[in-house]
Amino acid sequence: MADHASEIKHCQEQLDQHRRNTQELRKQLAVFGIGQQPLDKVTQLRTEEDGIRQAKGALRALGEAPQYLPGDPDDLAPLLAMLPPTTRAL
């Protein structure tokens, strides 16, 4: 039981860290114009957003529902899975 709880805690800590990193990178990128943003920062942002998705997936796999916060990258798969099959085409 403690091992399961520690896995959940670890995944939540990873999720929180990816969210903090994402916020910081967005602040750094905001000072540049569209098309002028450094590619390494854009790549880092995408990597952190992938980390958010992975941490949420790990939490779901452990039976925990991750909290959805504004600024999280679109993670529509679990939301679409909750819809009846007839409405998924929307």
C-alpha positions as CSV (number, residue, x, y, z in Angstrom):
1,M,0.0,0.0,0.0
2,A,2.8,2.4,0.9
3,D,4.5,1.6,-2.4
4,H,1.4,2.5,-4.4
5,A,1.0,5.7,-2.4
6,S,4.6,6.6,-3.0
7,E,4.2,6.0,-6.8
8,I,1.2,8.3,-6.8
9,K,3.1,11.0,-4.9
10,H,6.1,10.7,-7.2
11,C,3.9,11.1,-10.3
12,Q,2.1,14.1,-8.8
13,E,5.5,15.7,-8.0
14,Q,6.6,15.1,-11.6
15,L,3.4,16.6,-12.8
16,D,3.8,19.7,-10.6
17,Q,7.4,20.1,-11.8
18,H,6.5,19.9,-15.4
19,R,3.8,22.5,-14.9
20,R,6.2,24.9,-13.2
21,N,8.7,24.4,-16.0
22,T,6.0,25.0,-18.6
23,Q,5.0,28.2,-16.9
24,E,8.6,29.5,-16.8
25,L,9.2,28.6,-20.4
26,R,6.0,30.3,-21.5
27,K,7.1,33.5,-19.7
28,Q,10.5,33.3,-21.4
29,L,8.9,32.8,-24.8
30,A,6.4,35.6,-24.3
31,V,9.1,38.3,-24.8
32,F,9.8,37.2,-28.4
33,G,7.6,37.8,-31.4
34,I,5.9,35.1,-33.3
35,G,8.5,33.3,-35.4
36,Q,11.3,34.9,-33.4
37,Q,11.2,32.4,-30.5
38,P,14.4,30.4,-29.9
39,L,13.9,26.9,-31.2
40,D,15.6,25.4,-28.1
41,K,13.0,27.0,-25.8
42,V,10.1,25.9,-28.0
43,T,11.5,22.4,-28.0
44,Q,11.9,22.5,-24.2
45,L,8.3,23.7,-23.9
46,R,7.0,20.8,-26.0
47,T,9.1,18.3,-24.0
48,E,7.6,19.7,-20.7
49,E,4.1,19.5,-22.2
50,D,4.7,15.9,-23.1
51,G,5.9,15.3,-19.5
52,I,2.6,16.7,-18.3
53,R,0.7,14.3,-20.5
54,Q,2.9,11.3,-19.4
55,A,2.5,12.2,-15.7
56,K,-1.2,12.4,-16.1
57,G,-1.3,9.1,-17.9
58,A,0.8,7.5,-15.1
59,L,-1.6,8.8,-12.5
60,R,-4.6,7.4,-14.4
61,A,-2.8,4.1,-14.7
62,L,-2.4,4.1,-10.9
63,G,-6.2,4.7,-10.5
64,E,-5.8,8.4,-9.7
65,A,-7.7,11.1,-11.6
66,P,-5.2,13.9,-12.4
67,Q,-6.4,17.5,-11.9
68,Y,-6.9,19.4,-15.1
69,L,-5.5,23.0,-14.8
70,P,-5.7,25.9,-17.1
71,G,-2.5,26.0,-19.1
72,D,-2.2,22.2,-19.3
73,P,-1.7,21.0,-22.8
74,D,-4.8,19.5,-24.5
75,D,-5.3,16.0,-23.2
76,L,-8.5,15.0,-25.0
77,A,-8.1,11.3,-25.0
78,P,-9.4,10.6,-21.5
79,L,-12.2,13.1,-22.0
80,L,-13.2,11.6,-25.3
81,A,-13.2,8.1,-23.8
82,M,-15.9,9.3,-21.3
83,L,-18.2,10.3,-24.1
84,P,-20.8,7.9,-25.6
85,P,-19.5,6.5,-28.9
86,T,-22.1,8.4,-30.9
87,T,-20.8,11.8,-29.8
88,R,-17.1,11.1,-30.3
89,A,-17.2,12.2,-33.9
90,L,-17.7,15.8,-32.9
